[in-house]
Amino acid sequence: MKRFATIVLGLGAVGSAAVHHLARRRHRVLGIDQHAPPHAFGSTHGETRVTRLAIGEGEQYTPLALRSHKLWRKLERATGARLLTSTGGLIISSSARTSHCHVDGFFANTLAAAQKYGIAHELLEASEIRRRFPQFKFADDEHGYLEREAGFLRPEECVRAQLTLAERNGAEIHRGERVLAFEASDREVTVTTDRGRYAADTLILAAGPWLPPMLGERLGGCFKIYRQTLFWFDLDGPVEAFLPENSPVFIWELQGRKEGIYGFPAIDGPRGGVKIASESFESTTTPETVARSVTDEEKRAMFDEYVAPYVSGVSRRCIKALSCLYTVTSDFGFVIDRHPDSERVIIASPCSGHGFKHSPAIGEALSEIVIQGWSRIDLGAFGLKRFLTVPAS
């Protein structure tokens, strides 16, 4: 049985970052994924992810975002890959909003975090937003928060870059290998796959939507899996207003809709379209049973209900559509904690639809926890115990 210091299960956003940072510190690490990352079966695909520094889901996330931006740039220098593009990020809301982004008070939380951490931003009224970004159809009572350093990440390239450096620094990466079980004892953790068995001092579970069955009913029940859909629409007119130098990434808490929308510039020119999506938390699914394809009805509904009323110059012709999976907790927060039954097992689920931007800092923090027992960034807010009820004695 081959032995490692640490085994990482799942090599998406967080798993790839963890093996990269462990290998960088010359730690003997094995990473296992049942697919060949970067792949399109989980949560780490779709060409772009929003990144922002002032985090509306809670100010406890902002130190992770600030550190991650530095690490993305460091990763770019080390690999030559282009990972982070700062286009600016626009968050739109109003007192009349009927949708919200993950948590109540998202806009106010974002502003508070920006003020606390000195993050450069502007506050814009509807008239100013219309003048600067005429492609958006704003109501008179809406307002915006514009963050200069926000932008988008290329998730597939980020994963590829981190795994490349991990292997360059000695990590062993097993692609196309399915985990069947793990066992933790006082002495070690053993992992059984469809190819063999491995032992380690520490196991990191970063399996995304495959995590719940690994944890069993009690712990796995803390997570729900939801299917999300992503759409790329063609442009009806000139591309200039949608180019990255003229158009920010955006998050919009809409009026008169149950869900908001978010979107990106035309990052690949006039024929690449613009990516616009919403979020849905109506019914749960699993990676095995999810509907992977997006129907024509879903494409029409997205354009009619969430694109045409809010964005000008976009055609109803859908160039491409994909589905992906969110792993979601009841408070839309992360779980980064040791397994309650074993100190040797670390659960890493920075999830709920807003985790990718933080992944390099979390990977670094996980490497620090494994090697030195603590991390420079406080992860105390992400404990699993907040979801577990203690039986009465």
SULDA-V891773 format. One record per residue. N is the residue number from 0. RES is the residue in one letter. SS is DSSP state (@ for helix, = for strand, . for the rest). PSI is psi as a letter, one per 30 degrees, with the letter a starting at -180 (999 if undefined). NEAR is the number of other ideal C-beta (glycine too) atoms within 12 Angstrom. Layout:
N,RES,SS,PSI,NEAR / N,RES,SS,PSI,NEAR
This chain:
0,M,.,j,17 / 1,K,=,k,19 / 2,R,=,k,21 / 3,F,=,l,34 / 4,A,=,e,31 / 5,T,=,k,44 / 6,I,=,k,50 / 7,V,=,k,52 / 8,L,=,j,45 / 9,G,.,k,49 / 10,L,.,h,51 / 11,G,.,b,52 / 12,A,@,e,51 / 13,V,@,e,54 / 14,G,@,e,54 / 15,S,@,e,50 / 16,A,@,e,51 / 17,A,@,e,53 / 18,V,@,e,52 / 19,H,@,e,44 / 20,H,@,e,42 / 21,L,@,e,45 / 22,A,@,e,35 / 23,R,@,e,29 / 24,R,.,g,25 / 25,R,.,h,15 / 26,H,.,k,34 / 27,R,.,j,28 / 28,V,=,k,45 / 29,L,=,k,44 / 30,G,=,k,47 / 31,I,=,k,46 / 32,D,=,k,35 / 33,Q,.,f,31 / 34,H,.,a,27 / 35,A,.,i,20 / 36,P,.,k,43 / 37,P,.,k,32 / 38,H,.,l,28 / 39,A,.,g,26 / 40,F,.,f,29 / 41,G,.,c,44 / 42,S,.,f,47 / 43,T,.,i,45 / 44,H,.,l,31 / 45,G,.,g,37 / 46,E,.,e,32 / 47,T,.,l,40 / 48,R,=,k,42 / 49,V,=,k,44 / 50,T,=,k,45 / 51,R,.,l,49 / 52,L,.,e,41 / 53,A,.,j,39 / 54,I,.,j,46 / 55,G,.,f,38 / 56,E,.,f,38 / 57,G,.,k,31 / 58,E,@,f,28 / 59,Q,@,f,28 / 60,Y,@,f,41 / 61,T,@,e,34 / 62,P,@,e,31 / 63,L,@,e,45 / 64,A,@,e,45 / 65,L,@,e,30 / 66,R,@,e,31 / 67,S,@,e,41 / 68,H,@,e,33 / 69,K,@,e,20 / 70,L,@,e,37 / 71,W,@,e,43 / 72,R,@,e,24 / 73,K,@,e,24 / 74,L,@,e,38 / 75,E,@,e,24 / 76,R,@,e,16 / 77,A,@,f,21 / 78,T,@,f,24 / 79,G,.,g,13 / 80,A,.,l,27 / 81,R,.,j,22 / 82,L,.,e,36 / 83,L,=,k,38 / 84,T,=,j,34 / 85,S,=,j,27 / 86,T,.,f,33 / 87,G,.,l,34 / 88,G,=,k,45 / 89,L,=,k,42 / 90,I,=,k,44 / 91,I,=,k,44 / 92,S,=,a,38 / 93,S,.,l,26 / 94,S,.,f,13 / 95,A,.,g,17 / 96,R,.,k,30 / 97,T,.,f,16 / 98,S,.,l,31 / 99,H,.,l,29 / 100,C,.,j,36 / 101,H,.,e,35 / 102,V,.,l,26 / 103,D,.,k,18 / 104,G,.,g,20 / 105,F,@,e,33 / 106,F,@,e,36 / 107,A,@,e,26 / 108,N,@,e,30 / 109,T,@,e,42 / 110,L,@,e,27 / 111,A,@,e,21 / 112,A,@,e,33 / 113,A,@,e,33 / 114,Q,@,e,19 / 115,K,@,e,20 / 116,Y,@,g,26 / 117,G,.,h,13 / 118,I,.,k,29 / 119,A,.,k,18 / 120,H,=,l,30 / 121,E,=,l,23 / 122,L,=,k,22 / 123,L,=,k,27 / 124,E,=,l,21 / 125,A,@,e,23 / 126,S,@,e,17 / 127,E,@,e,20 / 128,I,@,e,31 / 129,R,@,e,21 / 130,R,@,e,14 / 131,R,@,e,22 / 132,F,.,i,34 / 133,P,.,f,21 / 134,Q,.,f,34 / 135,F,=,k,36 / 136,K,.,j,25 / 137,F,.,k,32 / 138,A,.,l,26 / 139,D,.,f,14 / 140,D,.,g,15 / 141,E,.,l,33 / 142,H,=,l,30 / 143,G,=,l,36 / 144,Y,=,k,41 / 145,L,=,j,35 / 146,E,=,k,39 / 147,R,.,e,21 / 148,E,.,f,32 / 149,A,.,l,39 / 150,G,=,b,36 / 151,F,=,l,40 / 152,L,=,l,45 / 153,R,.,j,32 / 154,P,@,e,41 / 155,E,@,e,30 / 156,E,@,e,31 / 157,C,@,e,44 / 158,V,@,e,49 / 159,R,@,e,31 / 160,A,@,e,37 / 161,Q,@,e,51 / 162,L,@,e,41 / 163,T,@,e,26 / 164,L,@,e,33 / 165,A,@,e,40 / 166,E,@,e,25 / 167,R,@,e,17 / 168,N,.,g,24 / 169,G,.,f,22 / 170,A,.,k,38 / 171,E,=,k,29 / 172,I,=,k,34 / 173,H,=,j,34 / 174,R,=,l,25 / 175,G,.,h,18 / 176,E,.,k,28 / 177,R,.,k,23 / 178,V,=,k,38 / 179,L,=,e,20 / 180,A,=,l,19 / 181,F,=,l,36 / 182,E,=,k,25 / 183,A,=,k,27 / 184,S,.,a,17 / 185,D,.,f,11 / 186,R,.,e,14 / 187,E,.,l,26 / 188,V,=,k,39 / 189,T,=,k,28 / 190,V,=,k,41 / 191,T,=,k,22 / 192,T,=,a,25 / 193,D,.,g,15 / 194,R,.,f,18 / 195,G,.,a,18 / 196,R,=,k,25 / 197,Y,=,l,35 / 198,A,=,l,27 / 199,A,=,l,37 / 200,D,=,e,30 / 201,T,=,k,38 / 202,L,=,k,45 / 203,I,=,k,51 / 204,L,=,j,45 / 205,A,.,h,49 / 206,A,.,g,46 / 207,G,@,b,48 / 208,P,@,f,39 / 209,W,@,f,34 / 210,L,@,e,43 / 211,P,@,e,32 / 212,P,@,f,24 / 213,M,@,f,35 / 214,L,@,f,31 / 215,G,@,l,20 / 216,E,@,e,11 / 217,R,@,e,17 / 218,L,@,e,28 / 219,G,@,f,28 / 220,G,.,f,20 / 221,C,.,f,33 / 222,F,.,k,40 / 223,K,=,k,29 / 224,I,=,k,37 / 225,Y,=,k,31 / 226,R,=,k,33 / 227,Q,=,l,37 / 228,T,=,k,36 / 229,L,=,k,39 / 230,F,=,k,43 / 231,W,=,j,36 / 232,F,=,k,36 / 233,D,=,l,28 / 234,L,=,k,32 / 235,D,.,f,22 / 236,G,.,a,17 / 237,P,.,k,16 / 238,V,.,f,27 / 239,E,@,e,18 / 240,A,@,f,26 / 241,F,@,g,41 / 242,L,.,l,23 / 243,P,.,f,28 / 244,E,.,f,17 / 245,N,.,f,20 / 246,S,.,k,37 / 247,P,.,l,43 / 248,V,=,l,41 / 249,F,=,l,44 / 250,I,=,k,43 / 251,W,=,j,47 / 252,E,.,j,41 / 253,L,.,l,34 / 254,Q,.,k,26 / 255,G,.,g,19 / 256,R,.,k,25 / 257,K,.,e,19 / 258,E,.,l,30 / 259,G,.,a,35 / 260,I,=,l,44 / 261,Y,=,l,42 / 262,G,=,l,40 / 263,F,.,l,42 / 264,P,.,l,40 / 265,A,.,i,38 / 266,I,.,f,31 / 267,D,.,g,24 / 268,G,.,a,17 / 269,P,.,f,22 / 270,R,.,f,17 / 271,G,.,f,23 / 272,G,.,l,35 / 273,V,=,k,47 / 274,K,=,k,40 / 275,I,=,k,47 / 276,A,=,l,42 / 277,S,=,a,34 / 278,E,.,k,35 / 279,S,.,k,29 / 280,F,.,h,25 / 281,E,.,e,14 / 282,S,.,k,14 / 283,T,=,l,21 / 284,T,.,a,25 / 285,T,.,l,24 / 286,P,.,f,34 / 287,E,.,f,15 / 288,T,.,f,13 / 289,V,.,k,27 / 290,A,.,j,21 / 291,R,.,e,21 / 292,S,.,l,16 / 293,V,.,k,27 / 294,T,.,l,16 / 295,D,@,e,15 / 296,E,@,e,16 / 297,E,@,e,26 / 298,K,@,e,31 / 299,R,@,e,20 / 300,A,@,e,23 / 301,M,@,e,37 / 302,F,@,e,33 / 303,D,@,e,19 / 304,E,@,e,24 / 305,Y,@,f,35 / 306,V,@,d,40 / 307,A,.,e,21 / 308,P,.,f,22 / 309,Y,.,f,34 / 310,V,=,k,39 / 311,S,.,l,23 / 312,G,.,g,28 / 313,V,=,k,37 / 314,S,=,l,26 / 315,R,=,f,24 / 316,R,=,j,21 / 317,C,=,j,31 / 318,I,=,e,27 / 319,K,=,l,26 / 320,A,=,k,31 / 321,L,=,l,32 / 322,S,=,l,32 / 323,C,=,l,40 / 324,L,=,k,42 / 325,Y,=,k,38 / 326,T,=,j,49 / 327,V,=,k,36 / 328,T,.,l,39 / 329,S,.,f,18 / 330,D,.,g,23 / 331,F,.,g,33 / 332,G,.,l,35 / 333,F,.,l,46 / 334,V,=,j,42 / 335,I,=,j,40 / 336,D,=,l,36 / 337,R,=,k,29 / 338,H,=,k,33 / 339,P,.,f,22 / 340,D,.,f,21 / 341,S,=,k,25 / 342,E,=,f,22 / 343,R,=,f,30 / 344,V,=,k,37 / 345,I,=,k,45 / 346,I,=,k,46 / 347,A,=,j,50 / 348,S,=,i,48 / 349,P,.,j,53 / 350,C,.,b,45 / 351,S,.,g,37 / 352,G,.,g,39 / 353,H,.,g,37 / 354,G,.,f,47 / 355,F,@,e,46 / 356,K,@,f,44 / 357,H,@,f,47 / 358,S,@,e,51 / 359,P,@,e,46 / 360,A,@,e,43 / 361,I,@,e,45 / 362,G,@,e,55 / 363,E,@,e,37 / 364,A,@,e,40 / 365,L,@,e,48 / 366,S,@,e,42 / 367,E,@,e,27 / 368,I,@,e,33 / 369,V,@,e,38 / 370,I,@,e,25 / 371,Q,@,f,15 / 372,G,.,f,13 / 373,W,.,l,15 / 374,S,.,l,29 / 375,R,.,f,16 / 376,I,.,k,32 / 377,D,.,j,21 / 378,L,.,g,32 / 379,G,@,f,18 / 380,A,@,f,25 / 381,F,@,g,39 / 382,G,.,k,24 / 383,L,@,f,33 / 384,K,@,f,18 / 385,R,@,f,18 / 386,F,@,f,27 / 387,L,.,k,21 / 388,T,.,k,10 / 389,V,.,k,9 / 390,P,.,k,6 / 391,A,.,k,4 / 392,S,.,999,3
